[in-house]
Amino acid sequence: MSQENIHPIFHQSLDRFSKEKLLNQRGYVIWLYGLSGAGKSTLAIALEKALHQKGIMTQLLDGDNIRSGLNKNLGFSDEDRIENIRRIAEVAKLFAHAGIVTIASFITPKKELRTLAREVVGESDFRAVFVTCSFETCEQRDVKGLYAKARVGKIKDFTGKDSSFEAPDDSHPPDLTLDTDKTSKATCLQELQKFIKDTFSVKRPLSN
């Protein structure tokens, strides 16, 4: 179907403020990225539980969960990785606009992918958290057994081995860096929660 035959109704649907007022919270996206085994999912799960205990409605978007459903038709080529992140960012944006705190946990190996996610979600709602850990430590942890499979060639385009991971730099800095090589899960979670509290007003004022 041609784009000229598509007529969005965004201007007619219930506005974001009304949804946030109902939930008494502000929607935003925390995007955790880093190598497989760095601790992204562990922190994302811990953060979701911590926020839930505070009465905050959340939605966790995790790489394996999304690839088993919404994006199960995508592989790991550069083109598919771009489409994977684009779809995820669009979904995260929808949740944030519904007033839901959205926690995204994806490798997001390229700078262009992190830029894409930020642009889709929107600067004011998006914060990127680099969960860093050495490749050697991730390989030793090998939580999902992926590094072992990659070593014997059972996984192609594996990030950190066959496919590169672009660490952030001054041109594409993260909003927060958590080093799980040097810092415990509990301390990382504390730092993450403090960052969120300092960055976003979790309870948005209920007035225009």
VEXDREN-2710 file (C-alpha; in Angstrom, 1 decimal):
% VEXDREN-2710
k/r/px/py/pz
1/MET/0.0/0.0/0.0
2/SER/1.3/3.5/-0.9
3/GLN/2.1/5.8/2.0
4/GLU/-0.3/8.3/0.5
5/ASN/-3.1/5.9/1.5
6/ILE/-2.1/5.7/5.1
7/HIS/-3.8/8.2/7.5
8/PRO/-2.5/8.1/11.1
9/ILE/-4.9/9.1/13.8
10/PHE/-2.4/10.2/16.4
11/HIS/-4.1/13.6/16.8
12/GLN/-7.4/11.9/17.6
13/SER/-6.2/9.3/20.1
14/LEU/-6.0/9.9/23.9
15/ASP/-3.0/12.2/24.6
16/ARG/0.0/11.2/26.6
17/PHE/-0.6/13.5/29.5
18/SER/-4.0/11.8/30.2
19/LYS/-2.3/8.4/30.3
20/GLU/0.5/9.6/32.6
21/LYS/-2.0/11.3/34.9
22/LEU/-4.0/8.0/35.2
23/LEU/-0.8/6.1/36.2
24/ASN/0.6/9.0/38.2
25/GLN/4.0/8.5/36.6
26/ARG/6.2/9.7/33.8
27/GLY/7.0/7.3/30.9
28/TYR/10.6/7.0/29.7
29/VAL/13.1/4.5/28.3
30/ILE/16.2/3.2/29.9
31/TRP/18.3/1.4/27.2
32/LEU/20.9/-1.0/28.6
33/TYR/23.5/-2.1/26.0
34/GLY/26.8/-4.1/26.0
35/LEU/28.2/-7.5/25.2
36/SER/26.3/-10.8/25.8
37/GLY/27.1/-11.8/29.4
38/ALA/27.9/-8.3/30.6
39/GLY/25.0/-8.3/33.0
40/LYS/22.3/-6.3/31.0
41/SER/19.4/-8.7/31.6
42/THR/20.4/-9.2/35.2
43/LEU/20.3/-5.5/35.9
44/ALA/17.2/-5.0/33.8
45/ILE/15.3/-7.7/35.8
46/ALA/16.5/-6.3/39.1
47/LEU/15.6/-2.7/38.1
48/GLU/12.1/-3.8/37.0
49/LYS/11.5/-5.5/40.3
50/ALA/12.8/-2.5/42.3
51/LEU/10.6/-0.1/40.5
52/HIS/7.6/-2.3/40.7
53/GLN/8.0/-2.4/44.5
54/LYS/7.8/1.4/44.5
55/GLY/4.5/1.2/42.7
56/ILE/5.8/2.1/39.2
57/MET/4.4/0.4/36.2
58/THR/7.1/-1.0/34.0
59/GLN/7.7/-3.0/30.8
60/LEU/10.9/-5.0/30.2
61/LEU/12.0/-5.5/26.6
62/ASP/14.8/-8.1/26.4
63/GLY/16.7/-9.3/23.3
64/ASP/15.9/-13.0/23.5
65/ASN/12.2/-12.3/24.3
66/ILE/11.8/-10.0/21.4
67/ARG/13.6/-12.3/19.0
68/SER/11.4/-15.2/20.0
69/GLY/8.3/-13.2/19.0
70/LEU/8.1/-9.8/17.3
71/ASN/11.4/-10.1/15.6
72/LYS/11.7/-13.9/15.1
73/ASN/12.0/-13.4/11.4
74/LEU/15.2/-11.4/11.7
75/GLY/18.8/-12.7/11.6
76/PHE/22.0/-11.0/12.7
77/SER/23.2/-9.4/9.4
78/ASP/23.9/-5.7/9.6
79/GLU/20.5/-5.0/7.9
80/ASP/18.6/-7.2/10.3
81/ARG/20.3/-5.7/13.3
82/ILE/19.2/-2.3/12.2
83/GLU/15.6/-3.4/11.7
84/ASN/15.7/-5.2/15.0
85/ILE/16.6/-2.1/16.9
86/ARG/14.2/0.1/14.8
87/ARG/11.3/-2.1/15.7
88/ILE/12.3/-2.3/19.4
89/ALA/12.7/1.5/19.6
90/GLU/9.3/2.1/18.1
91/VAL/7.7/-0.3/20.6
92/ALA/9.6/1.3/23.5
93/LYS/8.4/4.7/22.3
94/LEU/4.8/3.5/22.4
95/PHE/5.1/2.2/25.9
96/ALA/6.8/5.5/27.1
97/HIS/4.0/7.5/25.5
98/ALA/1.5/5.4/27.4
99/GLY/3.2/6.5/30.6
100/ILE/5.1/3.2/31.2
101/VAL/8.7/3.1/32.4
102/THR/10.3/0.9/29.7
103/ILE/13.5/-1.0/30.3
104/ALA/15.2/-2.2/27.1
105/SER/18.1/-4.7/27.3
106/PHE/19.9/-5.3/24.0
107/ILE/23.5/-5.7/22.8
108/THR/23.1/-2.8/20.4
109/PRO/26.7/-3.2/19.2
110/LYS/27.0/-0.3/16.7
111/LYS/27.0/3.4/17.4
112/GLU/24.6/4.0/14.6
113/LEU/22.1/1.6/16.2
114/ARG/22.3/3.5/19.5
115/THR/21.8/6.7/17.6
116/LEU/18.8/5.2/15.8
117/ALA/17.2/4.1/19.0
118/ARG/17.7/7.5/20.6
119/GLU/16.2/9.3/17.6
120/VAL/13.2/7.0/17.4
121/VAL/12.3/7.2/21.1
122/GLY/13.2/10.9/21.4
123/GLU/16.0/12.6/23.3
124/SER/13.8/13.7/26.3
125/ASP/12.6/10.2/26.9
126/PHE/15.7/8.2/26.2
127/ARG/18.8/7.3/28.4
128/ALA/21.5/4.9/27.2
129/VAL/23.3/2.9/29.9
130/PHE/26.5/1.1/28.8
131/VAL/26.9/-2.1/30.8
132/THR/30.6/-2.8/30.3
133/CYS/32.6/-5.9/31.0
134/SER/35.7/-7.4/29.4
135/PHE/35.2/-10.0/26.6
136/GLU/37.3/-12.4/28.7
137/THR/35.0/-12.1/31.7
138/CYS/31.8/-12.4/29.5
139/GLU/33.4/-15.5/28.0
140/GLN/34.1/-17.0/31.4
141/ARG/30.6/-16.3/32.6
142/ASP/29.0/-17.6/29.3
143/VAL/25.6/-17.6/31.0
144/LYS/23.8/-18.8/27.9
145/GLY/26.5/-21.0/26.5
146/LEU/26.9/-18.7/23.5
147/TYR/30.6/-18.2/23.7
148/ALA/31.3/-21.9/23.7
149/LYS/29.1/-22.3/20.6
150/ALA/30.8/-19.4/18.9
151/ARG/34.3/-20.8/19.6
152/VAL/33.4/-24.0/17.6
153/GLY/31.7/-22.1/14.8
154/LYS/28.1/-23.0/15.7
155/ILE/27.1/-19.3/15.9
156/LYS/27.9/-17.0/13.1
157/ASP/28.2/-13.1/13.4
158/PHE/28.7/-13.4/17.1
159/THR/29.2/-10.0/18.7
160/GLY/32.7/-9.6/20.0
161/LYS/34.1/-12.4/17.9
162/ASP/32.9/-12.4/14.3
163/SER/31.0/-9.2/14.5
164/SER/32.5/-6.2/16.2
165/PHE/31.2/-4.3/19.2
166/GLU/31.8/-0.5/19.0
167/ALA/32.5/0.8/22.5
168/PRO/31.1/4.3/23.2
169/ASP/33.4/7.3/22.8
170/ASP/33.2/11.1/23.1
171/SER/31.3/11.3/19.9
172/HIS/28.7/8.8/21.1
173/PRO/28.9/8.8/24.9
174/PRO/26.5/6.8/27.1
175/ASP/24.4/8.6/29.7
176/LEU/25.7/6.2/32.3
177/THR/28.4/3.5/32.4
178/LEU/28.2/0.5/34.8
179/ASP/31.2/-1.7/35.0
180/THR/30.2/-5.2/36.1
181/ASP/33.8/-6.3/36.1
182/LYS/34.6/-4.0/39.0
183/THR/31.2/-3.4/40.6
184/SER/28.7/-5.7/42.2
185/LYS/25.2/-6.2/41.0
186/ALA/23.8/-4.5/44.1
187/THR/26.0/-1.4/43.7
188/CYS/25.3/-1.2/39.9
189/LEU/21.6/-1.3/40.7
190/GLN/21.9/1.4/43.3
191/GLU/23.8/3.6/40.8
192/LEU/21.2/2.9/38.1
193/GLN/18.3/3.9/40.4
194/LYS/20.1/7.0/41.6
195/PHE/20.7/8.0/37.9
196/ILE/17.1/7.5/37.1
197/LYS/16.0/9.5/40.1
198/ASP/18.3/12.3/39.2
199/THR/17.5/12.3/35.5
200/PHE/13.7/11.8/35.4
201/SER/10.9/12.9/37.7
202/VAL/9.4/9.5/38.2
203/LYS/6.1/11.0/39.5
204/ARG/5.3/13.7/36.9
205/PRO/3.3/16.7/38.3
206/LEU/-0.3/16.2/37.4
207/SER/-1.0/19.5/35.8
208/ASN/-0.4/21.1/32.5
END
